[in-house]
Amino acid sequence: MPTRNRVKILLFGATADAAGIREVEVEVAEGSTVGELVDSLKAKHPGLAGQKLLFAVNEEYADPATPLENGNEVAIFTPVSGG
Amino acid sequence: MSDFYELTTDVIDIVSVARRVVPPECGATVTLDGYARRFTRDKATGEVLETEYLVYEAYEPMALKEMAKLIERAKSEFEVSAIGIVHRLGRLEIGETSVVITVAAPHRRDAFAACEWLIKELKRTVPIFKKEVYADGEAWSEGDSVASA
């Protein structure tokens, strides 16, 4: 059995609306990346596909190549609009 | 004099925020009062949209971390003594304050420069999200630039 890692995904604002969820836990294959996680999420929630997305892992900005580890919290959001 | 950075769902009292940074070695603070605007030009169509109210939400723990980083960077890049940032979340009526940034410095030029830099960076890096609610719909506002990793 290949090892599976559990990660928590958080969505905010436009991404939460597009996916219809704000938080979900998923299992990913060991060695998979933020980009692969996002691709699988887009396949499940097509509303996310047309959006420009930013990523964070454990509250720090990350890029699609960032590898995922067990217990990571991955946030996916559109370019921020505070101020 | 300690810096501070906060998120709140309460109405922000600008004066009390500004008066929290009055170090004795300084003589002035620069305070930005960002507030909810009624009229926004749609970036794609150029159409002017009339907003009824705003809703802000945040990835709160990361937003606080990013605000702390901004303060640290501003203090290393500008000659300033103390910085406070308070951002409102939840529903805001038109004209209500969404963000206050207050900067105390020995010389005002540095305070103005740091305050301008802080709001520019806050709008680029701090994970806070604004929804504009119109009479006939709503839209999440999208920032212009991409935060660097």
gemmi code that builds the backbone of each chain (N, CA, C; Angstrom):
import gemmi

chains = {
    "A": [
        ("MET", (0.848, -1.204, 0.000), (0.000, 0.000, 0.000), (0.880, 1.250, 0.000)),
        ("PRO", (0.715, 2.135, -1.007), (1.459, 3.392, -0.952), (0.948, 4.248, 0.213)),
        ("THR", (1.832, 5.048, 0.756), (1.447, 5.909, 1.871), (0.565, 7.048, 1.375)),
        ("ARG", (-0.452, 7.359, 2.151), (-1.318, 8.490, 1.820), (-1.144, 9.553, 2.891)),
        ("ASN", (-1.120, 10.806, 2.447), (-1.055, 11.919, 3.396), (-2.410, 12.595, 3.488)),
        ("ARG", (-2.767, 13.021, 4.693), (-4.016, 13.749, 4.892), (-3.723, 15.238, 4.953)),
        ("VAL", (-4.446, 16.004, 4.144), (-4.280, 17.458, 4.207), (-5.642, 18.126, 4.316)),
        ("LYS", (-5.625, 19.282, 4.950), (-6.862, 20.073, 5.063), (-6.803, 21.213, 4.057)),
        ("ILE", (-7.873, 21.382, 3.302), (-7.956, 22.469, 2.318), (-8.906, 23.534, 2.853)),
        ("LEU", (-8.467, 24.796, 2.785), (-9.331, 25.914, 3.173), (-9.555, 26.809, 1.962)),
        ("LEU", (-10.802, 27.235, 1.775), (-11.144, 28.143, 0.675), (-11.762, 29.405, 1.265)),
        ("PHE", (-11.573, 30.522, 0.563), (-12.065, 31.815, 1.054), (-12.702, 32.584, -0.098)),
        ("GLY", (-13.658, 33.423, 0.248), (-14.195, 34.372, -0.724), (-14.629, 33.704, -2.013)),
        ("ALA", (-14.032, 34.150, -3.120), (-14.445, 33.679, -4.441), (-14.227, 32.185, -4.620)),
        ("THR", (-13.143, 31.640, -4.047), (-12.910, 30.202, -4.226), (-13.916, 29.377, -3.419)),
        ("ALA", (-14.280, 29.870, -2.232), (-15.285, 29.161, -1.422), (-16.628, 29.152, -2.147)),
        ("ASP", (-16.987, 30.283, -2.753), (-18.256, 30.351, -3.482), (-18.229, 29.446, -4.714)),
        ("ALA", (-17.099, 29.462, -5.433), (-17.018, 28.681, -6.673), (-17.096, 27.182, -6.389)),
        ("ALA", (-16.493, 26.748, -5.281), (-16.471, 25.320, -4.973), (-17.676, 24.898, -4.138)),
        ("GLY", (-18.317, 25.857, -3.491), (-19.445, 25.524, -2.622), (-19.015, 24.891, -1.303)),
        ("ILE", (-17.750, 24.996, -0.990), (-17.235, 24.503, 0.304), (-16.210, 25.498, 0.827)),
        ("ARG", (-16.032, 25.491, 2.136), (-15.021, 26.360, 2.747), (-13.862, 25.543, 3.304)),
        ("GLU", (-14.121, 24.281, 3.600), (-13.094, 23.471, 4.245), (-13.346, 22.010, 3.909)),
        ("VAL", (-12.285, 21.284, 3.564), (-12.445, 19.860, 3.297), (-11.121, 19.152, 3.593)),
        ("GLU", (-11.225, 17.927, 4.115), (-10.013, 17.132, 4.326), (-9.930, 16.096, 3.223)),
        ("VAL", (-8.734, 15.915, 2.670), (-8.566, 14.935, 1.600), (-7.298, 14.130, 1.839)),
        ("GLU", (-7.238, 12.979, 1.177), (-6.017, 12.181, 1.194), (-5.308, 12.358, -0.128)),
        ("VAL", (-3.992, 12.497, -0.064), (-3.202, 12.630, -1.290), (-2.063, 11.620, -1.234)),
        ("ALA", (-1.574, 11.263, -2.408), (-0.446, 10.323, -2.469), (0.804, 11.001, -1.922)),
        ("GLU", (1.629, 10.209, -1.289), (2.893, 10.747, -0.783), (3.691, 11.332, -1.942)),
        ("GLY", (4.291, 12.490, -1.708), (5.089, 13.120, -2.759), (4.307, 14.023, -3.685)),
        ("SER", (2.985, 14.093, -3.504), (2.223, 14.962, -4.404), (2.368, 16.424, -3.976)),
        ("THR", (2.048, 17.308, -4.905), (2.331, 18.736, -4.724), (1.048, 19.545, -4.600)),
        ("VAL", (1.238, 20.799, -4.241), (0.112, 21.744, -4.180), (-0.600, 21.793, -5.527)),
        ("GLY", (0.176, 21.846, -6.598), (-0.416, 21.952, -7.934), (-1.297, 20.752, -8.271)),
        ("GLU", (-0.834, 19.557, -7.890), (-1.627, 18.353, -8.166), (-2.908, 18.348, -7.339)),
        ("LEU", (-2.812, 18.810, -6.094), (-3.997, 18.905, -5.237), (-5.020, 19.866, -5.848)),
        ("VAL", (-4.506, 21.004, -6.338), (-5.399, 22.013, -6.904), (-6.048, 21.491, -8.189)),
        ("ASP", (-5.269, 20.773, -9.000), (-5.840, 20.191, -10.223), (-6.980, 19.231, -9.912)),
        ("SER", (-6.797, 18.410, -8.869), (-7.855, 17.457, -8.540), (-9.083, 18.190, -7.986)),
        ("LEU", (-8.826, 19.282, -7.259), (-9.949, 20.067, -6.735), (-10.716, 20.755, -7.878)),
        ("LYS", (-9.962, 21.231, -8.872), (-10.602, 21.869, -10.035), (-11.455, 20.865, -10.805)),
        ("ALA", (-10.979, 19.626, -10.879), (-11.740, 18.595, -11.590), (-13.071, 18.333, -10.883)),
        ("LYS", (-13.032, 18.404, -9.567), (-14.236, 18.146, -8.784), (-15.147, 19.377, -8.740)),
        ("HIS", (-14.551, 20.561, -8.770), (-15.305, 21.818, -8.677), (-14.906, 22.705, -9.861)),
        ("PRO", (-15.533, 22.525, -11.009), (-15.108, 23.225, -12.233), (-15.148, 24.749, -12.113)),
        ("GLY", (-15.939, 25.273, -11.187), (-16.003, 26.725, -10.990), (-14.662, 27.335, -10.629)),
        ("LEU", (-13.760, 26.522, -10.082), (-12.441, 27.023, -9.695), (-11.514, 27.184, -10.902)),
        ("ALA", (-11.870, 26.528, -12.008), (-10.920, 26.401, -13.121), (-10.568, 27.738, -13.752)),
        ("GLY", (-11.536, 28.641, -13.873), (-11.247, 29.896, -14.572), (-10.605, 30.962, -13.707)),
        ("GLN", (-10.307, 30.652, -12.464), (-9.839, 31.694, -11.551), (-8.325, 31.717, -11.430)),
        ("LYS", (-7.811, 32.929, -11.228), (-6.393, 33.079, -10.902), (-6.247, 32.761, -9.412)),
        ("LEU", (-5.376, 31.823, -9.087), (-5.333, 31.317, -7.712), (-3.965, 31.526, -7.049)),
        ("LEU", (-4.027, 31.785, -5.758), (-2.830, 31.823, -4.907), (-2.940, 30.695, -3.891)),
        ("PHE", (-1.793, 30.265, -3.387), (-1.772, 29.123, -2.462), (-0.943, 29.441, -1.223)),
        ("ALA", (-1.358, 28.836, -0.112), (-0.541, 28.892, 1.102), (-0.533, 27.509, 1.727)),
        ("VAL", (0.604, 27.144, 2.273), (0.710, 25.901, 3.047), (1.116, 26.285, 4.466)),
        ("ASN", (0.327, 25.840, 5.424), (0.569, 26.178, 6.831), (0.800, 27.676, 7.025)),
        ("GLU", (-0.081, 28.462, 6.398), (-0.128, 29.921, 6.592), (1.055, 30.670, 5.992)),
        ("GLU", (1.772, 30.028, 5.042), (2.844, 30.729, 4.322), (2.593, 30.543, 2.825)),
        ("TYR", (2.834, 31.616, 2.027), (2.634, 31.497, 0.585), (3.469, 30.344, 0.027)),
        ("ALA", (2.874, 29.634, -0.900), (3.536, 28.479, -1.501), (3.285, 28.525, -3.008)),
        ("ASP", (4.016, 27.720, -3.776), (3.738, 27.671, -5.212), (3.334, 26.248, -5.607)),
        ("PRO", (2.903, 26.063, -6.851), (2.364, 24.758, -7.242), (3.348, 23.605, -7.034)),
        ("ALA", (4.632, 23.891, -7.056), (5.621, 22.814, -6.923), (5.851, 22.401, -5.463)),
        ("THR", (5.288, 23.139, -4.528), (5.518, 22.830, -3.108), (4.989, 21.436, -2.782)),
        ("PRO", (5.837, 20.561, -2.209), (5.368, 19.221, -1.854), (4.491, 19.251, -0.598)),
        ("LEU", (3.525, 18.355, -0.563), (2.605, 18.294, 0.579), (3.099, 17.268, 1.591)),
        ("GLU", (2.886, 17.591, 2.856), (3.212, 16.642, 3.918), (1.967, 16.352, 4.728)),
        ("ASN", (2.007, 15.216, 5.416), (0.847, 14.819, 6.214), (0.511, 15.920, 7.219)),
        ("GLY", (-0.778, 16.262, 7.307), (-1.224, 17.260, 8.286), (-1.140, 18.690, 7.798)),
        ("ASN", (-0.681, 18.918, 6.554), (-0.603, 20.283, 6.037), (-1.990, 20.926, 5.948)),
        ("GLU", (-2.003, 22.236, 6.143), (-3.214, 23.022, 5.888), (-2.947, 23.845, 4.628)),
        ("VAL", (-3.726, 23.606, 3.598), (-3.512, 24.266, 2.309), (-4.654, 25.247, 2.065)),
        ("ALA", (-4.304, 26.511, 1.886), (-5.327, 27.524, 1.595), (-5.249, 27.900, 0.124)),
        ("ILE", (-6.411, 28.056, -0.488), (-6.491, 28.385, -1.917), (-7.401, 29.602, -2.043)),
        ("PHE", (-6.858, 30.683, -2.628), (-7.673, 31.899, -2.730), (-7.273, 32.723, -3.947)),
        ("THR", (-8.128, 33.643, -4.325), (-7.844, 34.547, -5.446), (-6.988, 35.705, -4.924)),
        ("PRO", (-6.364, 36.481, -5.833), (-5.525, 37.607, -5.375), (-6.268, 38.449, -4.328)),
        ("VAL", (-5.574, 38.768, -3.265), (-6.211, 39.322, -2.073), (-6.774, 40.718, -2.356)),
        ("SER", (-7.785, 41.115, -1.600), (-8.460, 42.393, -1.880), (-8.820, 43.137, -0.598)),
        ("GLY", (-7.901, 43.102, 0.361), (-8.124, 43.876, 1.582), (-7.805, 45.354, 1.352)),
        ("GLY", (-7.883, 46.111, 2.409), (-7.585, 47.545, 2.333), (-8.833, 48.373, 2.339)),
    ],
    "B": [
        ("MET", (7.723, 51.607, 22.894), (6.413, 51.749, 22.212), (6.209, 50.515, 21.346)),
        ("SER", (5.134, 49.822, 21.583), (4.987, 48.557, 20.854), (4.093, 48.720, 19.626)),
        ("ASP", (4.403, 47.922, 18.622), (3.586, 47.893, 17.407), (2.360, 47.021, 17.666)),
        ("PHE", (1.354, 47.155, 16.809), (0.196, 46.274, 16.946), (-0.453, 46.040, 15.588)),
        ("TYR", (-1.095, 44.877, 15.495), (-1.808, 44.526, 14.261), (-2.988, 43.670, 14.679)),
        ("GLU", (-4.164, 44.009, 14.187), (-5.392, 43.389, 14.685), (-6.426, 43.261, 13.577)),
        ("LEU", (-7.297, 42.269, 13.750), (-8.500, 42.135, 12.926), (-9.681, 42.296, 13.873)),
        ("THR", (-10.734, 42.962, 13.417), (-11.871, 43.183, 14.301), (-13.168, 43.226, 13.508)),
        ("THR", (-14.243, 42.792, 14.136), (-15.557, 42.977, 13.508), (-16.257, 44.213, 14.070)),
        ("ASP", (-15.603, 44.892, 15.017), (-16.196, 46.102, 15.605), (-15.883, 47.323, 14.751)),
        ("VAL", (-16.698, 48.357, 14.898), (-16.403, 49.650, 14.275), (-15.049, 50.128, 14.789)),
        ("ILE", (-14.203, 50.643, 13.867), (-12.860, 51.086, 14.260), (-12.894, 52.567, 14.634)),
        ("ASP", (-12.404, 52.866, 15.808), (-12.274, 54.258, 16.251), (-10.879, 54.746, 15.841)),
        ("ILE", (-10.845, 55.536, 14.764), (-9.563, 55.935, 14.171), (-8.697, 56.697, 15.165)),
        ("VAL", (-9.320, 57.599, 15.919), (-8.537, 58.434, 16.832), (-7.866, 57.571, 17.893)),
        ("SER", (-8.604, 56.627, 18.435), (-7.982, 55.830, 19.499), (-6.876, 54.945, 18.938)),
        ("VAL", (-7.019, 54.467, 17.685), (-5.927, 53.703, 17.057), (-4.716, 54.606, 16.870)),
        ("ALA", (-4.929, 55.783, 16.317), (-3.811, 56.697, 16.032), (-3.095, 57.111, 17.315)),
        ("ARG", (-3.859, 57.310, 18.387), (-3.240, 57.794, 19.629), (-2.530, 56.688, 20.404)),
        ("ARG", (-2.603, 55.443, 19.895), (-1.827, 54.382, 20.553), (-0.358, 54.436, 20.152)),
        ("VAL", (-0.032, 55.187, 19.115), (1.378, 55.318, 18.725), (1.815, 56.777, 18.816)),
        ("VAL", (2.189, 57.192, 20.010), (2.731, 58.544, 20.197), (4.018, 58.457, 21.032)),
        ("PRO", (5.068, 57.823, 20.439), (6.308, 57.694, 21.210), (6.930, 59.068, 21.472)),
        ("PRO", (7.552, 59.229, 22.627), (8.069, 60.546, 23.006), (9.191, 61.057, 22.100)),
        ("GLU", (9.885, 60.147, 21.392), (10.963, 60.619, 20.507), (10.429, 61.112, 19.165)),
        ("CYS", (9.119, 60.942, 18.943), (8.511, 61.372, 17.683), (7.709, 62.652, 17.899)),
        ("GLY", (7.299, 63.241, 16.777), (6.475, 64.434, 16.893), (5.244, 64.363, 16.032)),
        ("ALA", (5.092, 63.267, 15.290), (3.943, 63.185, 14.389), (3.639, 61.733, 14.058)),
        ("THR", (2.385, 61.463, 13.800), (2.010, 60.199, 13.188), (1.320, 60.511, 11.868)),
        ("VAL", (1.420, 59.569, 10.935), (0.608, 59.608, 9.712), (-0.377, 58.463, 9.811)),
        ("THR", (-1.658, 58.767, 9.644), (-2.694, 57.749, 9.803), (-3.560, 57.684, 8.553)),
        ("LEU", (-3.667, 56.490, 7.991), (-4.530, 56.265, 6.832), (-5.882, 55.744, 7.309)),
        ("ASP", (-6.942, 56.347, 6.815), (-8.305, 55.881, 7.090), (-8.882, 55.374, 5.774)),
        ("GLY", (-8.806, 54.053, 5.570), (-9.399, 53.464, 4.365), (-10.848, 53.133, 4.682)),
        ("TYR", (-11.764, 53.553, 3.820), (-13.173, 53.303, 4.132), (-13.928, 52.768, 2.931)),
        ("ALA", (-15.112, 52.256, 3.208), (-15.920, 51.591, 2.189), (-16.467, 52.608, 1.193)),
        ("ARG", (-16.101, 52.438, -0.081), (-16.555, 53.376, -1.116), (-17.868, 52.903, -1.723)),
        ("ARG", (-18.667, 53.868, -2.184), (-19.929, 53.490, -2.816), (-19.749, 53.158, -4.298)),
        ("PHE", (-18.918, 53.947, -4.981), (-18.821, 53.777, -6.436), (-17.496, 53.123, -6.821)),
        ("THR", (-17.568, 52.058, -7.592), (-16.388, 51.320, -8.040), (-16.490, 51.127, -9.536)),
        ("ARG", (-15.372, 51.357, -10.231), (-15.367, 51.127, -11.676), (-14.990, 49.671, -11.937)),
        ("ASP", (-15.812, 48.973, -12.674), (-15.527, 47.583, -13.034), (-14.278, 47.549, -13.915)),
        ("LYS", (-13.280, 46.755, -13.485), (-11.992, 46.740, -14.207), (-12.148, 46.226, -15.629)),
        ("ALA", (-13.065, 45.288, -15.825), (-13.208, 44.672, -17.144), (-14.034, 45.549, -18.087)),
        ("THR", (-15.173, 46.061, -17.612), (-16.104, 46.735, -18.511), (-16.023, 48.261, -18.431)),
        ("GLY", (-15.427, 48.808, -17.363), (-15.388, 50.250, -17.196), (-16.684, 50.815, -16.618)),
        ("GLU", (-17.669, 49.951, -16.446), (-18.959, 50.372, -15.906), (-18.816, 50.757, -14.425)),
        ("VAL", (-19.500, 51.830, -14.014), (-19.456, 52.237, -12.615), (-20.557, 51.505, -11.851)),
        ("LEU", (-20.133, 50.771, -10.813), (-21.075, 49.984, -10.022), (-21.344, 50.697, -8.704)),
        ("GLU", (-22.599, 50.642, -8.264), (-22.952, 51.281, -7.002), (-23.091, 50.212, -5.921)),
        ("THR", (-22.232, 50.314, -4.925), (-22.187, 49.313, -3.858), (-23.144, 49.703, -2.734)),
        ("GLU", (-23.866, 48.715, -2.206), (-24.756, 48.982, -1.066), (-24.045, 48.754, 0.257)),
        ("TYR", (-23.255, 47.708, 0.314), (-22.413, 47.478, 1.495), (-21.315, 46.496, 1.120)),
        ("LEU", (-20.339, 46.330, 2.008), (-19.219, 45.429, 1.765), (-19.192, 44.335, 2.823)),
        ("VAL", (-18.611, 43.202, 2.444), (-18.336, 42.142, 3.423), (-16.859, 41.756, 3.252)),
        ("TYR", (-16.119, 41.807, 4.351), (-14.724, 41.370, 4.325), (-14.589, 40.063, 5.092)),
        ("GLU", (-13.807, 39.143, 4.537), (-13.421, 37.975, 5.321), (-11.924, 37.767, 5.168)),
        ("ALA", (-11.355, 36.961, 6.068), (-9.903, 36.791, 6.072), (-9.543, 35.361, 6.429)),
        ("TYR", (-8.378, 34.971, 5.952), (-7.715, 33.770, 6.470), (-6.970, 34.302, 7.691)),
        ("GLU", (-7.651, 34.296, 8.824), (-7.237, 35.149, 9.934), (-5.827, 34.875, 10.468)),
        ("PRO", (-5.469, 33.613, 10.767), (-4.117, 33.433, 11.321), (-3.019, 33.839, 10.347)),
        ("MET", (-3.220, 33.557, 9.044), (-2.204, 33.956, 8.071), (-2.209, 35.468, 7.870)),
        ("ALA", (-3.387, 36.089, 7.892), (-3.471, 37.549, 7.736), (-2.688, 38.230, 8.855)),
        ("LEU", (-2.827, 37.742, 10.069), (-2.096, 38.345, 11.189), (-0.592, 38.155, 11.023)),
        ("LYS", (-0.190, 36.958, 10.552), (1.245, 36.730, 10.313), (1.784, 37.678, 9.252)),
        ("GLU", (1.005, 37.852, 8.167), (1.467, 38.727, 7.083), (1.513, 40.183, 7.539)),
        ("MET", (0.559, 40.583, 8.392), (0.592, 41.956, 8.926), (1.840, 42.155, 9.784)),
        ("ALA", (2.186, 41.155, 10.583), (3.394, 41.250, 11.416), (4.643, 41.378, 10.538)),
        ("LYS", (4.673, 40.609, 9.432), (5.827, 40.686, 8.519), (5.934, 42.079, 7.895)),
        ("LEU", (4.778, 42.651, 7.514), (4.794, 43.996, 6.915), (5.395, 45.009, 7.879)),
        ("ILE", (4.991, 44.911, 9.144), (5.504, 45.857, 10.136), (7.016, 45.692, 10.286)),
        ("GLU", (7.454, 44.438, 10.344), (8.890, 44.181, 10.481), (9.667, 44.744, 9.289)),
        ("ARG", (9.139, 44.498, 8.075), (9.836, 44.994, 6.870), (9.832, 46.517, 6.817)),
        ("ALA", (8.680, 47.126, 7.168), (8.593, 48.593, 7.130), (9.591, 49.204, 8.104)),
        ("LYS", (9.749, 48.568, 9.272), (10.665, 49.138, 10.256), (12.120, 48.965, 9.855)),
        ("SER", (12.412, 47.967, 8.992), (13.790, 47.833, 8.530), (14.072, 48.742, 7.330)),
        ("GLU", (13.017, 49.109, 6.580), (13.238, 49.915, 5.370), (13.045, 51.415, 5.578)),
        ("PHE", (12.323, 51.803, 6.623), (12.046, 53.229, 6.852), (12.437, 53.595, 8.282)),
        ("GLU", (12.784, 54.879, 8.475), (13.136, 55.365, 9.817), (11.849, 55.688, 10.569)),
        ("VAL", (11.194, 54.633, 11.082), (9.947, 54.845, 11.813), (10.041, 54.175, 13.185)),
        ("SER", (9.255, 54.680, 14.131), (9.365, 54.199, 15.519), (8.287, 53.196, 15.885)),
        ("ALA", (7.072, 53.402, 15.397), (5.978, 52.515, 15.800), (4.921, 52.473, 14.706)),
        ("ILE", (4.300, 51.306, 14.578), (3.299, 51.091, 13.527), (2.123, 50.338, 14.123)),
        ("GLY", (0.914, 50.757, 13.769), (-0.280, 50.000, 14.129), (-1.139, 49.774, 12.891)),
        ("ILE", (-1.668, 48.565, 12.745), (-2.576, 48.250, 11.633), (-3.811, 47.569, 12.214)),
        ("VAL", (-4.984, 48.084, 11.878), (-6.236, 47.436, 12.296), (-7.117, 47.291, 11.059)),
        ("HIS", (-7.561, 46.083, 10.770), (-8.439, 45.844, 9.615), (-9.766, 45.301, 10.094)),
        ("ARG", (-10.830, 45.848, 9.540), (-12.184, 45.412, 9.890), (-12.576, 44.191, 9.072)),
        ("LEU", (-13.374, 43.306, 9.659), (-13.971, 42.173, 8.947), (-15.480, 42.191, 9.145)),
        ("GLY", (-16.177, 41.399, 8.334), (-17.627, 41.336, 8.430), (-18.283, 42.371, 7.532)),
        ("ARG", (-19.532, 42.731, 7.856), (-20.275, 43.676, 7.020), (-19.923, 45.124, 7.368)),
        ("LEU", (-19.642, 45.914, 6.317), (-19.361, 47.341, 6.489), (-20.322, 48.167, 5.659)),
        ("GLU", (-20.881, 49.189, 6.284), (-21.726, 50.116, 5.545), (-20.827, 51.116, 4.807)),
        ("ILE", (-21.387, 51.747, 3.775), (-20.638, 52.738, 2.997), (-20.123, 53.829, 3.940)),
        ("GLY", (-18.860, 54.191, 3.791), (-18.265, 55.241, 4.619), (-17.623, 54.730, 5.890)),
        ("GLU", (-17.907, 53.489, 6.265), (-17.275, 52.967, 7.476), (-15.821, 52.601, 7.193)),
        ("THR", (-14.997, 52.733, 8.210), (-13.562, 52.476, 8.072), (-13.284, 50.989, 7.957)),
        ("SER", (-12.548, 50.622, 6.894), (-12.164, 49.218, 6.715), (-10.758, 48.942, 7.231)),
        ("VAL", (-9.880, 49.933, 7.109), (-8.499, 49.710, 7.564), (-7.921, 51.022, 8.085)),
        ("VAL", (-7.175, 50.899, 9.171), (-6.400, 52.028, 9.693), (-4.947, 51.592, 9.775)),
        ("ILE", (-4.072, 52.414, 9.192), (-2.633, 52.200, 9.339), (-2.062, 53.475, 9.927)),
        ("THR", (-1.390, 53.356, 11.052), (-0.844, 54.553, 11.692), (0.637, 54.358, 11.943)),
        ("VAL", (1.420, 55.355, 11.582), (2.879, 55.249, 11.629), (3.452, 56.461, 12.343)),
        ("ALA", (4.225, 56.220, 13.377), (4.917, 57.302, 14.085), (6.386, 57.288, 13.699)),
        ("ALA", (6.920, 58.470, 13.435), (8.326, 58.579, 13.051), (8.890, 59.883, 13.581)),
        ("PRO", (10.207, 59.915, 13.788), (10.812, 61.179, 14.204), (10.578, 62.278, 13.165)),
        ("HIS", (10.550, 61.902, 11.884), (10.359, 62.895, 10.821), (9.225, 62.469, 9.910)),
        ("ARG", (8.343, 63.395, 9.604), (7.085, 63.037, 8.933), (7.288, 62.398, 7.565)),
        ("ARG", (8.361, 62.788, 6.854), (8.584, 62.248, 5.515), (8.658, 60.717, 5.556)),
        ("ASP", (9.342, 60.203, 6.557), (9.466, 58.747, 6.702), (8.117, 58.117, 7.050)),
        ("ALA", (7.333, 58.815, 7.867), (6.021, 58.286, 8.261), (5.088, 58.211, 7.046)),
        ("PHE", (5.087, 59.260, 6.211), (4.259, 59.230, 4.994), (4.699, 58.098, 4.064)),
        ("ALA", (5.996, 57.980, 3.865), (6.510, 56.960, 2.941), (6.182, 55.554, 3.447)),
        ("ALA", (6.360, 55.326, 4.744), (6.103, 53.994, 5.290), (4.615, 53.661, 5.227)),
        ("CYS", (3.767, 54.650, 5.499), (2.320, 54.407, 5.474), (1.860, 54.032, 4.061)),
        ("GLU", (2.383, 54.748, 3.056), (2.049, 54.447, 1.658), (2.530, 53.039, 1.280)),
        ("TRP", (3.733, 52.711, 1.685), (4.285, 51.382, 1.398), (3.443, 50.297, 2.082)),
        ("LEU", (3.049, 50.542, 3.329), (2.287, 49.539, 4.089), (0.934, 49.243, 3.453)),
        ("ILE", (0.214, 50.263, 2.999), (-1.116, 49.988, 2.422), (-0.954, 49.280, 1.077)),
        ("LYS", (0.072, 49.679, 0.315), (0.309, 49.031, -0.981), (0.611, 47.536, -0.768)),
        ("GLU", (1.456, 47.231, 0.195), (1.829, 45.843, 0.453), (0.690, 45.056, 1.096)),
        ("LEU", (-0.061, 45.712, 1.975), (-1.200, 45.031, 2.603), (-2.179, 44.555, 1.529)),
        ("LYS", (-2.415, 45.418, 0.537), (-3.368, 45.078, -0.521), (-2.834, 43.981, -1.441)),
        ("ARG", (-1.555, 43.702, -1.380), (-0.936, 42.705, -2.235), (-0.742, 41.373, -1.513)),
        ("THR", (-0.482, 41.409, -0.204), (-0.028, 40.189, 0.472), (-0.927, 39.662, 1.589)),
        ("VAL", (-1.726, 40.510, 2.225), (-2.467, 40.036, 3.404), (-3.766, 39.368, 2.944)),
        ("PRO", (-3.974, 38.085, 3.314), (-5.146, 37.364, 2.791), (-6.470, 37.805, 3.433)),
        ("ILE", (-6.944, 38.936, 2.919), (-8.249, 39.488, 3.291), (-9.013, 39.650, 1.975)),
        ("PHE", (-10.313, 39.392, 2.010), (-11.108, 39.337, 0.775), (-12.347, 40.194, 0.934)),
        ("LYS", (-12.618, 41.001, -0.098), (-13.715, 41.963, -0.050), (-14.804, 41.573, -1.030)),
        ("LYS", (-16.021, 41.528, -0.535), (-17.174, 41.310, -1.414), (-17.971, 42.603, -1.498)),
        ("GLU", (-18.268, 43.025, -2.742), (-19.124, 44.192, -2.957), (-20.531, 43.696, -3.220)),
        ("VAL", (-21.476, 44.235, -2.463), (-22.874, 43.836, -2.638), (-23.621, 45.001, -3.273)),
        ("TYR", (-24.238, 44.718, -4.435), (-24.974, 45.735, -5.195), (-26.478, 45.506, -5.012)),
        ("ALA", (-27.279, 46.407, -5.551), (-28.728, 46.248, -5.463), (-29.159, 44.934, -6.126)),
        ("ASP", (-28.450, 44.545, -7.201), (-28.905, 43.399, -7.989), (-27.849, 42.308, -8.106)),
        ("GLY", (-26.994, 42.180, -7.100), (-26.000, 41.104, -7.167), (-24.833, 41.390, -6.248)),
        ("GLU", (-23.800, 40.588, -6.410), (-22.614, 40.762, -5.579), (-21.411, 40.188, -6.300)),
        ("ALA", (-20.212, 40.645, -5.892), (-18.993, 40.135, -6.512), (-17.836, 40.242, -5.541)),
        ("TRP", (-17.009, 39.194, -5.516), (-15.752, 39.265, -4.768), (-14.789, 40.096, -5.577)),
        ("SER", (-14.163, 41.048, -4.913), (-13.184, 41.904, -5.560), (-11.882, 41.120, -5.691)),
        ("GLU", (-11.206, 41.290, -6.824), (-9.947, 40.572, -7.007), (-8.795, 41.561, -7.036)),
        ("GLY", (-7.746, 41.280, -6.260), (-6.584, 42.160, -6.228), (-5.877, 42.183, -7.571)),
        ("ASP", (-5.042, 43.209, -7.757), (-4.361, 43.388, -9.033), (-3.142, 42.491, -9.161)),
        ("SER", (-2.395, 42.383, -8.082), (-1.095, 41.747, -8.238), (-1.030, 40.444, -7.466)),
        ("VAL", (-0.060, 39.676, -7.827), (0.119, 38.369, -7.218), (1.163, 38.491, -6.126)),
        ("ALA", (0.850, 37.952, -4.975), (1.827, 37.952, -3.889), (2.971, 37.023, -4.242)),
        ("SER", (4.161, 37.405, -3.864), (5.302, 36.529, -4.145), (5.402, 35.468, -3.066)),
        ("ALA", (5.935, 34.338, -3.452), (6.027, 33.214, -2.509), (7.092, 33.505, -1.458)),
    ],
}
model = gemmi.Model(1)
for chain_id, residues in chains.items():
    chain = gemmi.Chain(chain_id)
    for i, (resn, *xyz) in enumerate(residues, 1):
        res = gemmi.Residue()
        res.name, res.seqid = resn, gemmi.SeqId(i, " ")
        for name, pos in zip(("N", "CA", "C"), xyz):
            atom = gemmi.Atom()
            atom.name, atom.element = name, gemmi.Element(name[0])
            atom.pos, atom.b_iso = gemmi.Position(*pos), 0.0
            res.add_atom(atom)
        chain.add_residue(res)
    model.add_chain(chain)
structure = gemmi.Structure()
structure.add_model(model)
structure.setup_entities()
